[in-house]
Amino acid sequence: LSQLSSPPWSRLHHLVTLSRCPNLVFCYIENREDILNASDKLTEVLEEANTLFNGVSRAREAVLDAQFLVLASDLGKEKAKQLRSDLNSFDMLRYVETLLTHMGVNPLEAEELIRDEDSSDFEFIVYDSWKISGKTAENTFNKTHTFHFLLGSIQGECPVPKPRNDRPRKVPTTEEKKTMPDQLNEMEESHQEATEKEVERILGLLQTYFREDPDTPMSFFDFVVDPHSFPRTVENIFHVSFIIRDGFARIKLDQDRLPIIEPVNINEESEGIDQNTQIRNQGIIALSYRDWEEIVKTFEISEPVIASGQSQQRLST
């Protein structure tokens, strides 16, 4: 029975919707300003539209429902803009009138009392009015705010800033200033003394060799090269350079064009030959680690002529 009766009821609902919807839209357009100004008018129109379009089942009804929804959305947007603008603006006169009405004061009577401020009624009304406003505020603020001092009491004076005590800078004494240069001088002097002692020791070795065998020349490489240490070889060349510079020894080339070293003859010194007037040639010796290995291998050097100071002390002990 319900299935047989459903098509007529659906057709009837469709006819009612089509007949009432134009009236609803027309009412919406005609009363647009009233709906914007009234607070609940838009809600009533939306409830009526929900009731009307509750059983929508056909395309025509859905189109009318969507059309009305677009119109209602535009209207809601305009009301939201009005609400936002009302919140941003503040009407001071309206606020004062509302406050006076809440305090039980007639605005017209308040103007007369303001003109006559010396009267006792003015003080009584003002005190009682603010008392009413204070009781209303008690519901929002349950307790009063605590009182805080700012730098003591309000009428107090600011504390005087304490003078800053700067620590005196420590001026270095003359003794402290001389400490570092003295240490550097001592290091330089000790290094210089060690170099001089090593030069004298090497010169003594050269003179001892020629004193024992004056006819056999000493090869420069045999004299300075240490087959066990490349750094010691470089140090020996460095120390021998001082001996050559001061004129206590000289370097010549033998028949094979190889360098030999010999001390200056004591007879030459006794004959009055001035060492400063002799022709001297300066040379630079470049010696790499590979060159040092080839010299040791070529000249078959097995033991150093210039032994280190520590090894010499061990042999003497």
C-alpha positions, 0 to 999 in steps of 0.5 A, spaced: 500 500 500 505 504 501 509 503 495 502 504 491 501 511 494 508 513 494 508 516 487 502 521 488 505 523 495 512 525 491 508 528 485 504 532 490 511 534 494 514 536 488 508 541 486 508 544 493 515 545 492 515 548 485 509 553 487 512 555 494 519 556 492 518 562 487 515 566 493 520 564 498 526 567 493 521 573 492 520 574 499 528 573 500 529 579 495 524 584 497 526 583 504 533 583 503 534 590 508 530 587 513 533 581 514 540 584 514 538 589 520 534 584 524 538 579 528 533 572 527 530 574 520 535 570 516 535 564 521 527 564 520 528 564 512 533 558 513 529 554 517 523 555 512 527 553 506 530 547 510 523 545 511 521 546 504 527 542 501 527 537 506 525 531 501 528 534 495 528 528 489 528 531 483 533 535 479 529 542 478 528 542 486 535 541 487 537 547 482 532 551 486 535 549 493 542 550 490 540 557 488 537 559 495 543 556 498 547 561 494 543 567 496 543 565 503 550 565 503 551 572 500 547 574 505 550 571 511 557 574 508 554 581 508 552 580 515 559 578 517 562 584 514 557 588 518 558 584 525 566 585 524 565 593 522 561 594 528 566 590 533 572 595 530 568 601 531 567 604 538 561 609 539 563 613 545 557 617 546 553 610 546 557 607 551 557 613 556 549 613 555 549 606 557 554 606 563 549 612 566 543 608 565 546 602 568 549 606 574 542 609 575 543 616 573 539 620 568 543 623 562 539 630 562 540 630 570 547 628 569 548 634 565 545 639 570 549 636 576 556 637 572 554 644 571 553 645 579 559 641 581 559 644 588 552 641 590 552 636 595 547 632 591 553 631 585 558 628 590 552 623 593 550 621 586 557 620 583 559 616 589 553 611 589 553 611 581 560 608 581 559 604 587 553 600 583 559 600 577 564 597 582 559 591 584 558 589 577 565 589 576 566 584 582 563 579 578 568 579 573 574 580 578 573 576 584 579 579 587 583 585 587 590 586 584 596 586 588 600 592 589 607 592 587 612 597 589 617 600 583 624 602 586 621 602 593 615 607 594 612 611 589 614 618 593 621 615 594 627 617 591 631 613 586 637 609 589 644 613 588 648 608 583 654 606 587 661 608 584 664 603 580 671 601 583 676 599 577 681 595 578 688 598 577 692 595 572 698 591 573 704 595 570 710 590 568 716 592 572 723 593 568 725 586 571 719 582 568 720 586 561 727 584 561 725 576 562 724 574 555 729 578 552 734 575 557 732 568 555 732 569 548 739 572 549 741 566 553 738 561 548 742 564 542 748 565 546 748 557 548 746 555 541 752 560 538 757 557 543 755 550 541 756 551 534 763 554 536 765 548 540 763 543 534 767 547 529 773 547 533 772 540 534 771 538 527 777 543 525 781 539 530 779 532 527 782 535 520 788 538 523 790 531 527 788 527 520 793 531 516 798 531 522 798 523 522 798 523 514 800 529 511 801 526 504 794 523 503 789 528 501 782 528 504 776 527 500 771 532 502 765 527 501 769 522 506 770 528 511 763 530 511 759 525 509 756 520 515 753 514 512 748 512 517 745 519 518 743 524 512 741 530 517 748 529 521 751 530 514 748 536 513 750 539 519 757 537 518 757 541 511 754 547 515 760 547 520 765 546 515 763 552 512 765 556 518 772 553 517 773 555 510 770 562 511 775 563 517 780 561 513 783 555 517 782 550 511 780 550 504 777 546 498 781 544 492 780 539 486 784 533 485 786 530 478 779 527 478 776 534 479 773 531 485 773 536 491 778 535 497 779 539 503 786 540 507 787 545 513 791 551 512 799 550 513 802 553 519 808 555 515 803 559 510 801 563 517 808 564 519 810 567 512 805 573 513 800 571 508 794 575 509 788 571 509 783 577 508 787 578 501 786 571 498 781 570 493 775 567 495 770 563 491 763 562 494 759 556 492 752 553 494 752 545 495 745 542 494 745 535 497 738 531 496 737 524 500 738 521 493 745 524 492 747 522 499 745 515 498 749 515 491 755 518 494 755 513 500 755 507 495 760 510 490 765 512 495 764 506 499 763 510 506 762 505 511 764 509 517 764 517 519 770 521 520 766 526 524 763 522 529 757 525 533 759 528 540 755 523 544 758 517 540 765 520 541 764 521 549 762 514 549 768 511 545 772 516 550 769 513 556 
